[in-house]
């Protein structure tokens, strides 16, 4: 189990000694991911992503940028918005600038990449995107729970609106030559992900 606050503090301490600023930044993150309307995009999601990043960290060029991108990539998450990633990147830019972190542009680019989840040719970006989508390749019981959590986040929409939209998203991923861009996650999760997506489509249809 990862102590998220401790990890964030440890990272931030590399760039600033301003304890109050670090505490304020962390509290903003914790508050955002603990909002009551969140059911999947919570601190548990962040912890799971950071755990998977730790597994592949030797293959990554900028571990710190990836860690910070994970902390901030869903800090804004509103089911009624289409610019969550843009807004999340903007907050990351402001906070990391205040913390005197240097590679802000890379973190912003990583966060923005989670909007379309398209192959970038950048290894760090591909690992981040695969880690973000890793739930798609989980065992069915875990995937089913995830699908229910996402449905709960979109509960403002009736089934007649939600189901076709969700099916469209799932079919988009199924239509990709590869859902997972890195060989590591492709070999580990691709087959199960395709089974899960098909199963959810059947359930929604």
Buried (B, 14 or more C-beta within 10 A) or exposed (E): EBEBBEBBBEBBEEBBEBEEBBBEBBEBBBEBBEEEEBBBBBBBBBBBBBEBBEEBEEEBEBBBBBBBBBBBBBBBBEBEEEEBBBBBBBBBBEBBEBBEBEBBEBBBBBBBBBBEBEBBEBBBBBBBBBBBBBBBBBEEEEBBBBBEBBBEBBEEBEEEEBBEEBBEEBEEBEEBEEBBBBEBBBEBBBEBBBEBBEBBBEEBE
